[in-house]
């Protein structure tokens, strides 16, 4: 009888330990997602600078404003295409 009472008393502790493990796992996963997102931003900024330099080289200085709009349109099209492909991938 003492064994049954002891097990009932330990059940909330086991449940709490399981919940703590789950919280730790979710915390690690969230931090990892943030870190990877940060690296993604750094890579995007590097590509941004590279593409801007390419447009600066290809277009004359007098058409800088037009070049910025062309750059914005190209980047937007690429972003939409990548977003569409990622959405299709995530639905599989």
N, C-alpha and C positions, 0 to 999 in steps of 0.2 A: 504494500500500500504506500509506503514511503517513496518507492521508486516512481509510481504514477504521479504523486504530488510533485516530486522533484522534476519530472519531465514537463509537466504543465507549467511549472515555474520557469523552466529554461526556454520554453517556446518563444516568449516575447524577446528574449535575448538573442536567440538564433535569428529571428525575424529582423531585429535591429542590425545585427552583423551583416545579414544579406543586403539590407537596404544601404548600409554604409559602403559595402563593396560596389553596389550599383552606382551610387553617387560618385565614388572615386573613378569608376570606369567612364561615366558620362563626363566628368570633369576633364579627365585626360583626353577624351575624344574631342571635347569642345576646344581645349587649348591647342591640340594638334590642328584642328580645323582653322583656328585663328592664325597659327604660325604659317600654315600652308597658304592661307589667304594673303598674308603679308608678303610671302615670297612671290605670289602671283602679282601683287601690286608692283613690286620691284621690277619684275620681268616686264610688266605692261609699260611701266615708265621708261624702261630701257628701249623697248620697241618704239614707244612714242617719240623719243629723241632721235632714234635712227630714221624713222619714217619722215619726221619733220626735216631732218638734215637732207634726206633724199629729195624732198620737194623743194627745199631751198636751193639745192644744187641744180635741179632740172628746170626750175622756173626762174625767170629774170626777177631782179629785185623790184622792178616797177609793178609787177603783178603779185606782190606779196599777199594782199588781201584775197585775191582770187585763189591763190594757192592754199590759203588757210581754209577757205570754204571747200575746195576740192578735197583737201586732206580730211576735213570733218565728214564729208559725204562718204569717202572711201572707208574711213574707220567705222562709221555707222553701219554701212553695208556689211562689212566684215563682222562686226559685233552681232548684227541680226542673224547672219548666216550661222555663226558659231552657236548663238543661243538656240536657234531652231534645231541644230544638230544635237546639242546637249539635251534639249527637251525630248527629242525622239529617243535618244539613248537611255534617258532615265525612265521612260515609259516601258521599256522592254523588260 
